[in-house]
Amino acid sequence: MPSHRQALAFAGSILLAYVGVIHEVVGARLYPYGPQLFGGPAGWHAAGLGLVAAGIALAAATLGVLRLPVVALALTLAGAGAVVFAGEVWMHREFHLFAFTALVAGVVVALVAPRAPAS
């Protein structure tokens, strides 16, 4: 049975994947200048699909199905969310909910992910 920490880490990981799905489905409509900032459609879709894949991989790792550096990956995704969030505030004076969600979800996963027992 999963612990509360494991369940919260799993939920945060799935939230990261969900942000990637939102990025793909409505991101370009909400932020029409977004693909240009990612170097074009290829960079735009690489970011969205990469976040989906990373979120699913993190979810599997929090359940013990995969062995990944969960904390490092979660903090990397949180950092990417922070960069996009800060850039949106700085360049457009707007609150980017999805980037903020990725930032918070990544930090939560990093803080609560179950640690491997010391050997």
ROLUMDO-306977 format. One record per atom (N, C-alpha, C, O): residue number from 1; x, y, z. Coordinates in nm, 3 decimals, decimal comma. Example, Ala and Ser with C-alpha at 12.3 -4.5 7.8 and 13.67 -1.06 7.14 Angstrom:
num = 1; px = 1,319; py = -0,569; pz = 0,780
num = 1; px = 1,230; py = -0,450; pz = 0,780
num = 1; px = 1,320; py = -0,330; pz = 0,780
num = 1; px = 1,424; py = -0,332; pz = 0,846
num = 2; px = 1,285; py = -0,225; pz = 0,708
num = 2; px = 1,367; py = -0,106; pz = 0,714
num = 2; px = 1,290; py = 0,003; pz = 0,787
num = 2; px = 1,341; py = 0,114; pz = 0,804
***
This chain:
num = 1; px = 0,085; py = -0,118; pz = 0,000
num = 1; px = 0,000; py = 0,000; pz = 0,000
num = 1; px = 0,090; py = 0,125; pz = 0,000
num = 1; px = 0,184; py = 0,134; pz = 0,079
num = 2; px = 0,059; py = 0,221; pz = -0,089
num = 2; px = 0,143; py = 0,340; pz = -0,096
num = 2; px = 0,127; py = 0,428; pz = 0,027
num = 2; px = 0,020; py = 0,435; pz = 0,088
num = 3; px = 0,236; py = 0,495; pz = 0,061
num = 3; px = 0,231; py = 0,590; pz = 0,172
num = 3; px = 0,167; py = 0,720; pz = 0,124
num = 3; px = 0,145; py = 0,738; pz = 0,004
num = 4; px = 0,138; py = 0,808; pz = 0,217
num = 4; px = 0,081; py = 0,938; pz = 0,181
num = 4; px = 0,182; py = 1,018; pz = 0,098
num = 4; px = 0,144; py = 1,086; pz = 0,002
num = 5; px = 0,310; py = 1,009; pz = 0,133
num = 5; px = 0,415; py = 1,079; pz = 0,058
num = 5; px = 0,422; py = 1,025; pz = -0,085
num = 5; px = 0,435; py = 1,102; pz = -0,180
num = 6; px = 0,415; py = 0,895; pz = -0,099
num = 6; px = 0,422; py = 0,834; pz = -0,232
num = 6; px = 0,301; py = 0,876; pz = -0,315
num = 6; px = 0,314; py = 0,906; pz = -0,434
num = 7; px = 0,184; py = 0,878; pz = -0,253
num = 7; px = 0,063; py = 0,919; pz = -0,325
num = 7; px = 0,071; py = 1,065; pz = -0,368
num = 7; px = 0,030; py = 1,099; pz = -0,479
num = 8; px = 0,123; py = 1,151; pz = -0,283
num = 8; px = 0,136; py = 1,293; pz = -0,316
num = 8; px = 0,240; py = 1,313; pz = -0,427
num = 8; px = 0,220; py = 1,394; pz = -0,517
num = 9; px = 0,350; py = 1,239; pz = -0,420
num = 9; px = 0,452; py = 1,247; pz = -0,525
num = 9; px = 0,395; py = 1,198; pz = -0,658
num = 9; px = 0,421; py = 1,257; pz = -0,763
num = 10; px = 0,318; py = 1,091; pz = -0,654
num = 10; px = 0,254; py = 1,040; pz = -0,775
num = 10; px = 0,159; py = 1,144; pz = -0,834
num = 10; px = 0,159; py = 1,169; pz = -0,954
num = 11; px = 0,077; py = 1,205; pz = -0,747
num = 11; px = -0,018; py = 1,306; pz = -0,794
num = 11; px = 0,055; py = 1,425; pz = -0,856
num = 11; px = 0,012; py = 1,476; pz = -0,960
num = 12; px = 0,163; py = 1,470; pz = -0,794
num = 12; px = 0,241; py = 1,580; pz = -0,851
num = 12; px = 0,300; py = 1,543; pz = -0,986
num = 12; px = 0,306; py = 1,627; pz = -1,076
num = 13; px = 0,344; py = 1,420; pz = -1,000
num = 13; px = 0,400; py = 1,373; pz = -1,127
num = 13; px = 0,294; py = 1,372; pz = -1,237
num = 13; px = 0,320; py = 1,414; pz = -1,350
num = 14; px = 0,177; py = 1,325; pz = -1,203
num = 14; px = 0,067; py = 1,323; pz = -1,300
num = 14; px = 0,025; py = 1,466; pz = -1,335
num = 14; px = -0,013; py = 1,493; pz = -1,449
num = 15; px = 0,032; py = 1,556; pz = -1,239
num = 15; px = 0,001; py = 1,696; pz = -1,266
num = 15; px = 0,102; py = 1,755; pz = -1,365
num = 15; px = 0,065; py = 1,834; pz = -1,452
num = 16; px = 0,228; py = 1,717; pz = -1,353
num = 16; px = 0,328; py = 1,762; pz = -1,450
num = 16; px = 0,293; py = 1,711; pz = -1,590
num = 16; px = 0,300; py = 1,787; pz = -1,687
num = 17; px = 0,256; py = 1,584; pz = -1,600
num = 17; px = 0,217; py = 1,530; pz = -1,730
num = 17; px = 0,094; py = 1,603; pz = -1,784
num = 17; px = 0,086; py = 1,630; pz = -1,904
num = 18; px = 0,001; py = 1,635; pz = -1,697
num = 18; px = -0,120; py = 1,706; pz = -1,737
num = 18; px = -0,088; py = 1,845; pz = -1,792
num = 18; px = -0,149; py = 1,890; pz = -1,890
num = 19; px = 0,008; py = 1,913; pz = -1,730
num = 19; px = 0,049; py = 2,044; pz = -1,781
num = 19; px = 0,104; py = 2,028; pz = -1,923
num = 19; px = 0,080; py = 2,114; pz = -2,008
num = 20; px = 0,177; py = 1,919; pz = -1,949
num = 20; px = 0,224; py = 1,893; pz = -2,084
num = 20; px = 0,110; py = 1,872; pz = -2,182
num = 20; px = 0,116; py = 1,918; pz = -2,296
num = 21; px = 0,006; py = 1,802; pz = -2,139
num = 21; px = -0,110; py = 1,781; pz = -2,224
num = 21; px = -0,179; py = 1,915; pz = -2,254
num = 21; px = -0,214; py = 1,942; pz = -2,368
num = 22; px = -0,198; py = 1,996; pz = -2,153
num = 22; px = -0,259; py = 2,128; pz = -2,171
num = 22; px = -0,175; py = 2,212; pz = -2,267
num = 22; px = -0,228; py = 2,280; pz = -2,354
num = 23; px = -0,042; py = 2,206; pz = -2,250
num = 23; px = 0,050; py = 2,277; pz = -2,338
num = 23; px = 0,023; py = 2,238; pz = -2,483
num = 23; px = 0,019; py = 2,324; pz = -2,571
num = 24; px = 0,006; py = 2,110; pz = -2,507
num = 24; px = -0,017; py = 2,061; pz = -2,644
num = 24; px = -0,156; py = 2,097; pz = -2,696
num = 24; px = -0,171; py = 2,132; pz = -2,813
num = 25; px = -0,257; py = 2,087; pz = -2,612
num = 25; px = -0,395; py = 2,101; pz = -2,658
num = 25; px = -0,436; py = 2,248; pz = -2,677
num = 25; px = -0,494; py = 2,282; pz = -2,779
num = 26; px = -0,407; py = 2,332; pz = -2,580
num = 26; px = -0,453; py = 2,471; pz = -2,589
num = 26; px = -0,343; py = 2,574; pz = -2,575
num = 26; px = -0,369; py = 2,694; pz = -2,583
num = 27; px = -0,221; py = 2,531; pz = -2,555
num = 27; px = -0,112; py = 2,626; pz = -2,529
num = 27; px = -0,093; py = 2,729; pz = -2,638
num = 27; px = -0,083; py = 2,848; pz = -2,608
num = 28; px = -0,088; py = 2,687; pz = -2,763
num = 28; px = -0,065; py = 2,781; pz = -2,872
num = 28; px = -0,183; py = 2,876; pz = -2,892
num = 28; px = -0,166; py = 2,987; pz = -2,943
num = 29; px = -0,300; py = 2,834; pz = -2,852
num = 29; px = -0,417; py = 2,923; pz = -2,863
num = 29; px = -0,415; py = 3,028; pz = -2,752
num = 29; px = -0,448; py = 3,145; pz = -2,775
num = 30; px = -0,375; py = 2,987; pz = -2,631
num = 30; px = -0,368; py = 3,081; pz = -2,520
num = 30; px = -0,248; py = 3,174; pz = -2,531
num = 30; px = -0,255; py = 3,291; pz = -2,492
num = 31; px = -0,139; py = 3,122; pz = -2,585
num = 31; px = -0,014; py = 3,197; pz = -2,597
num = 31; px = 0,034; py = 3,188; pz = -2,742
num = 31; px = 0,125; py = 3,111; pz = -2,772
num = 32; px = -0,028; py = 3,265; pz = -2,832
num = 32; px = 0,005; py = 3,251; pz = -2,974
num = 32; px = 0,150; py = 3,281; pz = -3,007
num = 32; px = 0,201; py = 3,235; pz = -3,109
num = 33; px = 0,218; py = 3,357; pz = -2,923
num = 33; px = 0,359; py = 3,387; pz = -2,943
num = 33; px = 0,449; py = 3,277; pz = -2,886
num = 33; px = 0,571; py = 3,282; pz = -2,903
num = 34; px = 0,390; py = 3,178; pz = -2,819
num = 34; px = 0,467; py = 3,073; pz = -2,753
num = 34; px = 0,556; py = 2,990; pz = -2,843
num = 34; px = 0,674; py = 2,976; pz = -2,814
num = 35; px = 0,503; py = 2,934; pz = -2,952
num = 35; px = 0,588; py = 2,852; pz = -3,037
num = 35; px = 0,713; py = 2,926; pz = -3,087
num = 35; px = 0,820; py = 2,866; pz = -3,100
num = 36; px = 0,699; py = 3,054; pz = -3,115
num = 36; px = 0,814; py = 3,133; pz = -3,160
num = 36; px = 0,921; py = 3,139; pz = -3,050
num = 36; px = 1,040; py = 3,133; pz = -3,079
num = 37; px = 0,878; py = 3,150; pz = -2,925
num = 37; px = 0,973; py = 3,157; pz = -2,814
num = 37; px = 1,046; py = 3,025; pz = -2,792
num = 37; px = 1,153; py = 3,022; pz = -2,731
num = 38; px = 0,988; py = 2,914; pz = -2,841
num = 38; px = 1,050; py = 2,783; pz = -2,829
num = 38; px = 1,125; py = 2,744; pz = -2,955
num = 38; px = 1,165; py = 2,628; pz = -2,971
num = 39; px = 1,145; py = 2,840; pz = -3,046
num = 39; px = 1,220; py = 2,813; pz = -3,168
num = 39; px = 1,137; py = 2,756; pz = -3,280
num = 39; px = 1,192; py = 2,705; pz = -3,378
num = 40; px = 1,007; py = 2,762; pz = -3,269
num = 40; px = 0,919; py = 2,711; pz = -3,373
num = 40; px = 0,837; py = 2,593; pz = -3,325
num = 40; px = 0,846; py = 2,554; pz = -3,209
num = 41; px = 0,757; py = 2,536; pz = -3,415
num = 41; px = 0,669; py = 2,426; pz = -3,377
num = 41; px = 0,743; py = 2,304; pz = -3,322
num = 41; px = 0,693; py = 2,239; pz = -3,230
num = 42; px = 0,859; py = 2,272; pz = -3,376
num = 42; px = 0,932; py = 2,153; pz = -3,328
num = 42; px = 0,971; py = 2,170; pz = -3,181
num = 42; px = 0,953; py = 2,078; pz = -3,101
num = 43; px = 1,026; py = 2,285; pz = -3,146
num = 43; px = 1,063; py = 2,311; pz = -3,007
num = 43; px = 0,942; py = 2,317; pz = -2,916
num = 43; px = 0,946; py = 2,270; pz = -2,802
num = 44; px = 0,836; py = 2,375; pz = -2,968
num = 44; px = 0,712; py = 2,385; pz = -2,890
num = 44; px = 0,658; py = 2,247; pz = -2,855
num = 44; px = 0,628; py = 2,220; pz = -2,739
num = 45; px = 0,647; py = 2,161; pz = -2,955
num = 45; px = 0,593; py = 2,027; pz = -2,931
num = 45; px = 0,691; py = 1,940; pz = -2,853
num = 45; px = 0,648; py = 1,854; pz = -2,776
num = 46; px = 0,819; py = 1,960; pz = -2,872
num = 46; px = 0,918; py = 1,885; pz = -2,792
num = 46; px = 0,901; py = 1,917; pz = -2,643
num = 46; px = 0,911; py = 1,828; pz = -2,559
num = 47; px = 0,877; py = 2,044; pz = -2,613
num = 47; px = 0,858; py = 2,083; pz = -2,473
num = 47; px = 0,731; py = 2,019; pz = -2,415
num = 47; px = 0,733; py = 1,964; pz = -2,305
num = 48; px = 0,621; py = 2,027; pz = -2,489
num = 48; px = 0,494; py = 1,971; pz = -2,439
num = 48; px = 0,498; py = 1,821; pz = -2,425
num = 48; px = 0,462; py = 1,766; pz = -2,321
num = 49; px = 0,540; py = 1,753; pz = -2,531
num = 49; px = 0,545; py = 1,606; pz = -2,526
num = 49; px = 0,653; py = 1,557; pz = -2,431
num = 49; px = 0,638; py = 1,452; pz = -2,368
num = 50; px = 0,762; py = 1,633; pz = -2,421
num = 50; px = 0,867; py = 1,596; pz = -2,324
num = 50; px = 0,816; py = 1,604; pz = -2,182
num = 50; px = 0,850; py = 1,520; pz = -2,099
num = 51; px = 0,735; py = 1,705; pz = -2,153
num = 51; px = 0,678; py = 1,717; pz = -2,019
num = 51; px = 0,579; py = 1,604; pz = -1,990
num = 51; px = 0,575; py = 1,552; pz = -1,878
num = 52; px = 0,502; py = 1,567; pz = -2,088
num = 52; px = 0,411; py = 1,452; pz = -2,071
num = 52; px = 0,492; py = 1,327; pz = -2,038
num = 52; px = 0,462; py = 1,256; pz = -1,942
num = 53; px = 0,594; py = 1,300; pz = -2,118
num = 53; px = 0,677; py = 1,181; pz = -2,097
num = 53; px = 0,749; py = 1,185; pz = -1,963
num = 53; px = 0,754; py = 1,085; pz = -1,892
num = 54; px = 0,804; py = 1,300; pz = -1,929
num = 54; px = 0,876; py = 1,312; pz = -1,801
num = 54; px = 0,782; py = 1,294; pz = -1,682
num = 54; px = 0,818; py = 1,232; pz = -1,583
num = 55; px = 0,661; py = 1,349; pz = -1,692
num = 55; px = 0,564; py = 1,333; pz = -1,584
num = 55; px = 0,523; py = 1,189; pz = -1,565
num = 55; px = 0,511; py = 1,141; pz = -1,452
num = 56; px = 0,501; py = 1,118; pz = -1,676
num = 56; px = 0,463; py = 0,977; pz = -1,667
num = 56; px = 0,580; py = 0,895; pz = -1,613
num = 56; px = 0,560; py = 0,805; pz = -1,531
num = 57; px = 0,701; py = 0,925; pz = -1,657
num = 57; px = 0,819; py = 0,853; pz = -1,606
num = 57; px = 0,837; py = 0,880; pz = -1,456
num = 57; px = 0,868; py = 0,788; pz = -1,380
num = 58; px = 0,818; py = 1,004; pz = -1,414
num = 58; px = 0,826; py = 1,035; pz = -1,270
num = 58; px = 0,719; py = 0,960; pz = -1,192
num = 58; px = 0,746; py = 0,909; pz = -1,084
num = 59; px = 0,600; py = 0,953; pz = -1,247
num = 59; px = 0,492; py = 0,881; pz = -1,179
num = 59; px = 0,531; py = 0,734; pz = -1,161
num = 59; px = 0,511; py = 0,677; pz = -1,054
num = 60; px = 0,585; py = 0,674; pz = -1,266
num = 60; px = 0,629; py = 0,535; pz = -1,256
num = 60; px = 0,741; py = 0,520; pz = -1,155
num = 60; px = 0,746; py = 0,421; pz = -1,082
num = 61; px = 0,830; py = 0,617; pz = -1,150
num = 61; px = 0,941; py = 0,610; pz = -1,054
num = 61; px = 0,892; py = 0,625; pz = -0,910
num = 61; px = 0,945; py = 0,561; pz = -0,820
num = 62; px = 0,791; py = 0,709; pz = -0,889
num = 62; px = 0,739; py = 0,725; pz = -0,752
num = 62; px = 0,670; py = 0,598; pz = -0,703
num = 62; px = 0,660; py = 0,574; pz = -0,583
num = 63; px = 0,622; py = 0,518; pz = -0,799
num = 63; px = 0,559; py = 0,390; pz = -0,763
num = 63; px = 0,660; py = 0,275; pz = -0,755
num = 63; px = 0,625; py = 0,164; pz = -0,718
num = 64; px = 0,784; py = 0,304; pz = -0,791
num = 64; px = 0,887; py = 0,201; pz = -0,786
num = 64; px = 0,894; py = 0,115; pz = -0,910
num = 64; px = 0,964; py = 0,013; pz = -0,910
num = 65; px = 0,825; py = 0,153; pz = -1,016
num = 65; px = 0,826; py = 0,077; pz = -1,141
num = 65; px = 0,953; py = 0,105; pz = -1,220
num = 65; px = 1,007; py = 0,015; pz = -1,283
num = 66; px = 1,001; py = 0,229; pz = -1,217
num = 66; px = 1,126; py = 0,270; pz = -1,282
num = 66; px = 1,223; py = 0,321; pz = -1,178
num = 66; px = 1,184; py = 0,369; pz = -1,072
num = 67; px = 1,350; py = 0,309; pz = -1,211
num = 67; px = 1,452; py = 0,369; pz = -1,125
num = 67; px = 1,505; py = 0,494; pz = -1,195
num = 67; px = 1,576; py = 0,485; pz = -1,295
num = 68; px = 1,469; py = 0,608; pz = -1,142
num = 68; px = 1,511; py = 0,737; pz = -1,196
num = 68; px = 1,554; py = 0,827; pz = -1,081
num = 68; px = 1,513; py = 0,806; pz = -0,967
num = 69; px = 1,638; py = 0,927; pz = -1,110
num = 69; px = 1,669; py = 1,028; pz = -1,008
num = 69; px = 1,550; py = 1,124; pz = -0,993
num = 69; px = 1,547; py = 1,232; pz = -1,051
num = 70; px = 1,453; py = 1,082; pz = -0,914
num = 70; px = 1,325; py = 1,152; pz = -0,903
num = 70; px = 1,345; py = 1,297; pz = -0,862
num = 70; px = 1,288; py = 1,387; pz = -0,924
num = 71; px = 1,423; py = 1,321; pz = -0,759
num = 71; px = 1,439; py = 1,457; pz = -0,709
num = 71; px = 1,503; py = 1,546; pz = -0,814
num = 71; px = 1,456; py = 1,657; pz = -0,838
num = 72; px = 1,609; py = 1,498; pz = -0,877
num = 72; px = 1,678; py = 1,579; pz = -0,979
num = 72; px = 1,585; py = 1,609; pz = -1,096
num = 72; px = 1,581; py = 1,723; pz = -1,144
num = 73; px = 1,512; py = 1,510; pz = -1,143
num = 73; px = 1,421; py = 1,531; pz = -1,256
num = 73; px = 1,308; py = 1,626; pz = -1,217
num = 73; px = 1,273; py = 1,715; pz = -1,295
num = 74; px = 1,252; py = 1,607; pz = -1,099
num = 74; px = 1,142; py = 1,694; pz = -1,055
num = 74; px = 1,190; py = 1,839; pz = -1,041
num = 74; px = 1,118; py = 1,931; pz = -1,078
num = 75; px = 1,309; py = 1,859; pz = -0,987
num = 75; px = 1,362; py = 1,995; pz = -0,973
num = 75; px = 1,396; py = 2,057; pz = -1,108
num = 75; px = 1,382; py = 2,178; pz = -1,127
num = 76; px = 1,440; py = 1,975; pz = -1,202
num = 76; px = 1,465; py = 2,026; pz = -1,337
num = 76; px = 1,336; py = 2,075; pz = -1,401
num = 76; px = 1,333; py = 2,182; pz = -1,462
num = 77; px = 1,230; py = 1,997; pz = -1,387
num = 77; px = 1,101; py = 2,038; pz = -1,443
num = 77; px = 1,047; py = 2,161; pz = -1,370
num = 77; px = 0,987; py = 2,249; pz = -1,432
num = 78; px = 1,067; py = 2,167; pz = -1,239
num = 78; px = 1,026; py = 2,285; pz = -1,163
num = 78; px = 1,103; py = 2,407; pz = -1,210
num = 78; px = 1,047; py = 2,516; pz = -1,222
num = 79; px = 1,232; py = 2,389; pz = -1,235
num = 79; px = 1,314; py = 2,500; pz = -1,285
num = 79; px = 1,267; py = 2,549; pz = -1,421
num = 79; px = 1,264; py = 2,670; pz = -1,446
num = 80; px = 1,232; py = 2,456; pz = -1,509
num = 80; px = 1,180; py = 2,496; pz = -1,640
num = 80; px = 1,049; py = 2,573; pz = -1,624
num = 80; px = 1,027; py = 2,674; pz = -1,691
num = 81; px = 0,963; py = 2,526; pz = -1,534
num = 81; px = 0,840; py = 2,599; pz = -1,506
num = 81; px = 0,867; py = 2,738; pz = -1,451
num = 81; px = 0,798; py = 2,834; pz = -1,486
num = 82; px = 0,968; py = 2,749; pz = -1,366
num = 82; px = 1,004; py = 2,879; pz = -1,308
num = 82; px = 1,054; py = 2,975; pz = -1,416
num = 82; px = 1,020; py = 3,094; pz = -1,414
num = 83; px = 1,134; py = 2,924; pz = -1,509
num = 83; px = 1,186; py = 3,008; pz = -1,617
num = 83; px = 1,072; py = 3,060; pz = -1,704
num = 83; px = 1,067; py = 3,179; pz = -1,736
num = 84; px = 0,980; py = 2,971; pz = -1,743
num = 84; px = 0,868; py = 3,013; pz = -1,827
num = 84; px = 0,778; py = 3,109; pz = -1,750
num = 84; px = 0,732; py = 3,210; pz = -1,805
num = 85; px = 0,752; py = 3,079; pz = -1,623
num = 85; px = 0,668; py = 3,166; pz = -1,542
num = 85; px = 0,730; py = 3,306; pz = -1,530
num = 85; px = 0,661; py = 3,406; pz = -1,551
num = 86; px = 0,858; py = 3,312; pz = -1,496
num = 86; px = 0,925; py = 3,441; pz = -1,480
num = 86; px = 0,932; py = 3,515; pz = -1,613
num = 86; px = 0,913; py = 3,637; pz = -1,617
num = 87; px = 0,958; py = 3,443; pz = -1,721
num = 87; px = 0,962; py = 3,507; pz = -1,852
num = 87; px = 0,828; py = 3,566; pz = -1,891
num = 87; px = 0,822; py = 3,674; pz = -1,949
num = 88; px = 0,722; py = 3,496; pz = -1,860
num = 88; px = 0,588; py = 3,545; pz = -1,892
num = 88; px = 0,556; py = 3,670; pz = -1,811
num = 88; px = 0,498; py = 3,765; pz = -1,864
num = 89; px = 0,593; py = 3,670; pz = -1,685
num = 89; px = 0,570; py = 3,789; pz = -1,602
num = 89; px = 0,653; py = 3,905; pz = -1,654
num = 89; px = 0,604; py = 4,017; pz = -1,665
num = 90; px = 0,779; py = 3,879; pz = -1,684
num = 90; px = 0,871; py = 3,984; pz = -1,726
num = 90; px = 0,835; py = 4,040; pz = -1,864
num = 90; px = 0,831; py = 4,161; pz = -1,883
num = 91; px = 0,808; py = 3,950; pz = -1,960
num = 91; px = 0,786; py = 3,995; pz = -2,097
num = 91; px = 0,643; py = 4,042; pz = -2,125
num = 91; px = 0,623; py = 4,134; pz = -2,204
num = 92; px = 0,545; py = 3,980; pz = -2,062
num = 92; px = 0,406; py = 4,010; pz = -2,096
num = 92; px = 0,321; py = 4,056; pz = -1,978
num = 92; px = 0,203; py = 4,087; pz = -1,994
num = 93; px = 0,381; py = 4,059; pz = -1,859
num = 93; px = 0,307; py = 4,101; pz = -1,739
num = 93; px = 0,182; py = 4,017; pz = -1,717
num = 93; px = 0,077; py = 4,068; pz = -1,678
num = 94; px = 0,195; py = 3,886; pz = -1,743
num = 94; px = 0,083; py = 3,795; pz = -1,727
num = 94; px = 0,120; py = 3,681; pz = -1,632
num = 94; px = 0,237; py = 3,645; pz = -1,619
num = 95; px = 0,019; py = 3,627; pz = -1,567
num = 95; px = 0,036; py = 3,511; pz = -1,479
num = 95; px = 0,016; py = 3,386; pz = -1,562
num = 95; px = -0,093; py = 3,363; pz = -1,615
num = 96; px = 0,119; py = 3,305; pz = -1,574
num = 96; px = 0,112; py = 3,183; pz = -1,654
num = 96; px = 0,079; py = 3,068; pz = -1,558
num = 96; px = 0,168; py = 3,011; pz = -1,494
num = 97; px = -0,049; py = 3,034; pz = -1,550
num = 97; px = -0,096; py = 2,934; pz = -1,454
num = 97; px = -0,028; py = 2,800; pz = -1,474
num = 97; px = 0,008; py = 2,734; pz = -1,376
num = 98; px = -0,010; py = 2,757; pz = -1,598
num = 98; px = 0,043; py = 2,624; pz = -1,622
num = 98; px = 0,191; py = 2,615; pz = -1,587
num = 98; px = 0,237; py = 2,514; pz = -1,534
num = 99; px = 0,267; py = 2,720; pz = -1,617
num = 99; px = 0,408; py = 2,721; pz = -1,577
num = 99; px = 0,419; py = 2,723; pz = -1,425
num = 99; px = 0,505; py = 2,656; pz = -1,368
num = 100; px = 0,334; py = 2,800; pz = -1,359
num = 100; px = 0,333; py = 2,804; pz = -1,213
num = 100; px = 0,297; py = 2,667; pz = -1,156
num = 100; px = 0,355; py = 2,622; pz = -1,057
num = 101; px = 0,201; py = 2,600; pz = -1,219
num = 101; px = 0,162; py = 2,466; pz = -1,176
num = 101; px = 0,278; py = 2,369; pz = -1,189
num = 101; px = 0,300; py = 2,287; pz = -1,100
num = 102; px = 0,352; py = 2,376; pz = -1,299
num = 102; px = 0,469; py = 2,289; pz = -1,318
num = 102; px = 0,574; py = 2,318; pz = -1,212
num = 102; px = 0,636; py = 2,226; pz = -1,159
num = 103; px = 0,595; py = 2,445; pz = -1,180
num = 103; px = 0,690; py = 2,483; pz = -1,076
num = 103; px = 0,651; py = 2,422; pz = -0,942
num = 103; px = 0,733; py = 2,358; pz = -0,876
num = 104; px = 0,528; py = 2,441; pz = -0,902
num = 104; px = 0,482; py = 2,392; pz = -0,771
num = 104; px = 0,480; py = 2,239; pz = -0,769
num = 104; px = 0,525; py = 2,178; pz = -0,671
num = 105; px = 0,429; py = 2,176; pz = -0,873
num = 105; px = 0,422; py = 2,030; pz = -0,876
num = 105; px = 0,560; py = 1,969; pz = -0,872
num = 105; px = 0,581; py = 1,870; pz = -0,802
num = 106; px = 0,656; py = 2,025; pz = -0,945
num = 106; px = 0,793; py = 1,974; pz = -0,942
num = 106; px = 0,856; py = 1,984; pz = -0,804
num = 106; px = 0,924; py = 1,892; pz = -0,759
num = 107; px = 0,834; py = 2,096; pz = -0,737
num = 107; px = 0,888; py = 2,113; pz = -0,602
num = 107; px = 0,822; py = 2,016; pz = -0,505
num = 107; px = 0,890; py = 1,955; pz = -0,422
num = 108; px = 0,693; py = 1,999; pz = -0,515
num = 108; px = 0,622; py = 1,905; pz = -0,428
num = 108; px = 0,677; py = 1,763; pz = -0,447
num = 108; px = 0,705; py = 1,694; pz = -0,349
num = 109; px = 0,691; py = 1,720; pz = -0,571
num = 109; px = 0,745; py = 1,586; pz = -0,598
num = 109; px = 0,883; py = 1,573; pz = -0,537
num = 109; px = 0,913; py = 1,472; pz = -0,473
num = 110; px = 0,968; py = 1,672; pz = -0,556
num = 110; px = 1,105; py = 1,665; pz = -0,503
num = 110; px = 1,105; py = 1,658; pz = -0,350
num = 110; px = 1,190; py = 1,590; pz = -0,291
num = 111; px = 1,012; py = 1,727; pz = -0,287
num = 111; px = 1,010; py = 1,730; pz = -0,140
num = 111; px = 0,952; py = 1,605; pz = -0,077
num = 111; px = 0,995; py = 1,563; pz = 0,030
num = 112; px = 0,854; py = 1,544; pz = -0,143
num = 112; px = 0,782; py = 1,434; pz = -0,078
num = 112; px = 0,810; py = 1,297; pz = -0,137
num = 112; px = 0,763; py = 1,196; pz = -0,082
num = 113; px = 0,884; py = 1,290; pz = -0,247
num = 113; px = 0,909; py = 1,159; pz = -0,309
num = 113; px = 0,977; py = 1,067; pz = -0,207
num = 113; px = 1,071; py = 1,107; pz = -0,139
num = 114; px = 0,928; py = 0,944; pz = -0,198
num = 114; px = 0,991; py = 0,850; pz = -0,106
num = 114; px = 1,138; py = 0,828; pz = -0,142
num = 114; px = 1,172; py = 0,810; pz = -0,259
num = 115; px = 1,221; py = 0,830; pz = -0,042
num = 115; px = 1,364; py = 0,811; pz = -0,063
num = 115; px = 1,398; py = 0,663; pz = -0,059
num = 115; px = 1,334; py = 0,585; pz = 0,012
num = 116; px = 1,497; py = 0,625; pz = -0,136
num = 116; px = 1,545; py = 0,487; pz = -0,132
num = 116; px = 1,611; py = 0,463; pz = 0,004
num = 116; px = 1,682; py = 0,550; pz = 0,055
num = 117; px = 1,588; py = 0,347; pz = 0,062
num = 117; px = 1,651; py = 0,320; pz = 0,191
num = 117; px = 1,802; py = 0,315; pz = 0,179
num = 117; px = 1,857; py = 0,267; pz = 0,080
num = 118; px = 1,869; py = 0,365; pz = 0,281
num = 118; px = 2,016; py = 0,365; pz = 0,282
num = 118; px = 2,067; py = 0,222; pz = 0,292
num = 118; px = 2,013; py = 0,141; pz = 0,368
num = 119; px = 2,171; py = 0,191; pz = 0,214
num = 119; px = 2,222; py = 0,054; pz = 0,219
num = 119; px = 2,347; py = 0,044; pz = 0,302
num = 119; px = 2,403; py = -0,065; pz = 0,316
***
